């Protein structure tokens, strides 16, 4: 489970940084976001991802998810069908 979450976060980060790079390279974002490092990785995309991700983490931790996962009443499905 932990390995899955880690691989998902790495995949999201890679796709987000490549997306920023591609949009900047095509002229849809400012050109300075299309810069790469000496290893040809999208440098500006990594920096943007690094700066934006804490905001998403703070937002996700403030959303009340508990109400969404409340178990239904035991006979709720039968009551819906009998109407």
C-alpha positions as CSV (number, residue, x, y, z in Angstrom):
1,X,0.0,0.0,0.0
2,X,2.8,2.4,0.9
3,X,4.7,1.5,-2.3
4,X,1.6,2.1,-4.4
5,X,1.1,5.6,-2.8
6,X,4.7,6.4,-3.4
7,X,4.7,5.3,-7.0
8,X,1.5,7.2,-7.6
9,X,3.0,10.4,-6.2
10,X,6.1,10.0,-8.4
11,X,4.0,9.4,-11.5
12,X,1.8,12.4,-10.7
13,X,4.9,14.6,-10.2
14,X,6.6,13.5,-13.4
15,X,3.4,14.0,-15.5
16,X,2.8,17.4,-13.9
17,X,6.3,18.6,-14.6
18,X,6.3,17.3,-18.1
19,X,2.9,18.9,-18.7
20,X,4.2,22.3,-17.6
21,X,7.3,21.8,-19.8
22,X,5.2,20.8,-22.9
23,X,2.8,23.7,-22.5
24,X,5.7,26.2,-22.1
25,X,7.6,24.7,-25.1
26,X,4.5,25.1,-27.2
27,X,4.0,28.7,-26.2
28,X,0.9,28.3,-24.0
29,X,2.8,29.1,-20.9
30,X,5.7,31.6,-20.4
31,X,8.9,30.4,-22.2
32,X,11.0,30.4,-19.0
33,X,9.0,27.4,-17.8
34,X,10.5,25.3,-20.7
35,X,14.0,25.4,-19.2
36,X,15.7,22.1,-18.5
37,X,18.6,21.1,-16.3
38,X,21.9,19.6,-17.4
39,X,20.2,16.1,-17.2
40,X,17.4,17.3,-19.6
41,X,14.7,17.2,-16.9
42,X,12.2,20.0,-16.8
43,X,13.8,22.3,-14.2
44,X,11.1,25.0,-14.0
45,X,8.3,22.3,-14.0
46,X,10.0,20.7,-11.0
47,X,10.1,24.0,-9.2
48,X,6.5,24.8,-10.0
49,X,5.5,21.3,-8.8
50,X,7.5,21.8,-5.6
51,X,5.9,25.1,-4.9
52,X,2.3,24.1,-5.7
53,X,2.2,20.7,-4.0
54,X,2.2,21.9,-0.4
55,X,-0.9,24.0,-1.2
56,X,-2.7,20.9,-2.5
57,X,-1.7,19.0,0.6
58,X,-3.0,21.7,2.9
59,X,-6.2,21.9,0.9
60,X,-6.7,18.1,1.0
61,X,-6.1,18.0,4.7
62,X,-8.8,20.6,5.4
63,X,-11.6,18.9,3.4
64,X,-14.0,17.0,5.7
65,X,-14.1,13.6,4.2
66,X,-15.7,11.8,7.1
67,X,-19.3,12.7,6.1
68,X,-18.8,11.2,2.7
69,X,-17.8,7.8,4.1
70,X,-20.7,7.4,6.6
71,X,-22.1,3.9,6.4
72,X,-25.7,3.7,5.1
73,X,-28.6,2.6,7.2
74,X,-28.9,-1.2,7.1
75,X,-32.2,-1.4,5.2
76,X,-31.8,1.8,3.2
77,X,-31.6,-0.1,-0.1
78,X,-34.8,-2.0,0.5
79,X,-36.6,1.1,1.6
80,X,-35.6,2.8,-1.7
81,X,-36.8,-0.1,-3.7
82,X,-40.2,-0.3,-2.0
83,X,-41.2,3.3,-2.9
